[in-house]
Amino acid sequence: MAKTKIDTAGLYAALDAERTARAWSWRQLAKEIGTSPSLLSRLGNEQRPDADGFATLVRWLKMPAETFMIDADSPTESQSEPDLVTQLAPLLRARQDLNDKDVAYLEEVIRATVKHMHASRED
């Protein structure tokens, strides 16, 4: 059975994108999330958060936990480069001119485009 682990780089990138979009410090982000700055610091050092910390972070990002789960036994491209939607979603959510429906639509379009690009490379 494959071992699943948390994609700390992807999770950190998503949090950093949200932090940057809001022009916050890491301390401000921790306060907004309701967690300790040390949790974010540990994540930045590629240390996995505990289960409660992980749940808090993904819930605050409004992203499914599975987005940040990877197969530890078979390295993939996604481990070295966070998923494009993962990187863009916080930026899209931070926009004042987009509502939740707009963001969901754009995420769907981006996912479909990436899927198409990967499929065309396999041909």
C-alpha positions in Angstrom: 0.0 0.0 0.0 1.3 3.4 -0.9 2.3 5.8 1.9 0.5 9.1 1.7 2.0 12.2 3.2 1.3 15.9 3.3 2.7 18.0 0.4 4.3 20.6 2.7 5.7 22.6 -0.3 2.3 22.8 -1.9 0.6 23.8 1.3 3.2 26.4 2.1 3.0 27.8 -1.5 -0.8 28.2 -1.2 -0.5 29.9 2.1 2.3 32.2 0.8 0.2 33.1 -2.2 -2.7 34.1 0.0 -0.4 36.0 2.3 1.2 37.9 -0.6 -2.2 38.7 -2.2 -3.3 40.3 1.1 0.0 42.0 1.7 0.3 40.4 5.2 3.2 39.3 7.2 3.5 35.6 8.3 2.4 36.7 11.8 -0.6 38.5 10.4 -1.6 35.4 8.5 -1.2 33.2 11.5 -3.4 35.5 13.5 -6.1 35.5 10.8 -6.0 31.7 10.5 -6.0 31.3 14.3 -2.8 29.4 14.6 0.7 30.0 15.9 3.3 31.6 13.7 5.6 28.7 14.6 3.3 26.3 12.8 3.8 28.3 9.6 7.5 28.6 10.2 7.8 24.8 10.6 5.8 24.3 7.4 8.2 26.6 5.6 11.0 24.4 6.8 9.3 21.4 5.2 8.1 19.9 8.5 4.6 18.4 8.4 1.9 20.0 10.6 0.0 17.9 13.1 -3.5 16.7 12.1 -5.3 19.6 13.8 -2.9 22.2 12.3 -3.3 20.6 8.8 -7.1 20.7 9.1 -7.1 24.3 10.3 -4.9 25.4 7.4 -6.8 23.6 4.6 -10.1 24.7 6.0 -9.0 28.3 6.1 -7.7 28.0 2.5 -11.1 26.6 1.6 -9.4 23.8 -0.3 -9.9 20.0 0.0 -7.3 18.3 2.1 -6.6 15.8 -0.7 -5.1 18.7 -2.7 -2.1 18.5 -0.3 -1.8 14.8 -0.1 0.9 13.0 -2.1 2.1 9.4 -2.6 5.4 9.2 -0.8 6.4 6.1 -2.6 6.3 7.5 -6.2 7.6 11.0 -6.6 5.8 13.0 -9.2 6.1 16.4 -10.8 3.5 17.8 -8.4 5.9 17.2 -5.5 8.5 19.5 -6.9 6.0 22.0 -8.4 2.7 22.8 -6.6 -0.4 22.3 -8.6 -1.3 25.4 -10.7 -4.8 25.7 -9.3 -3.3 25.4 -5.8 -1.0 28.3 -6.5 -3.7 30.5 -8.2 -6.7 29.8 -6.1 -5.7 32.0 -3.2 -4.9 34.8 -5.6 -8.3 34.4 -7.3 -10.1 34.4 -3.9 -8.3 37.6 -2.9 -9.7 39.5 -5.9 -12.5 41.9 -4.9 -14.1 41.8 -8.4 -14.7 38.0 -8.3 -17.4 36.2 -6.3 -17.2 32.6 -5.2 -19.0 31.4 -8.4 -16.5 33.3 -10.6 -13.6 31.8 -8.7 -15.0 28.3 -9.0 -15.5 28.7 -12.7 -12.0 30.0 -13.3 -10.5 27.1 -11.2 -12.5 24.7 -13.4 -11.3 26.3 -16.6 -7.6 26.2 -15.3 -7.9 22.5 -14.3 -9.4 21.6 -17.7 -6.6 23.5 -19.5 -3.9 21.9 -17.5 -5.5 18.5 -18.1 -5.7 19.2 -21.8 -2.0 20.2 -21.9 -0.9 17.0 -20.1 -3.0 14.9 -22.4 -1.6 16.5 -25.5 2.0 15.9 -24.2 1.2 12.2 -23.9 0.2 11.9 -27.5 
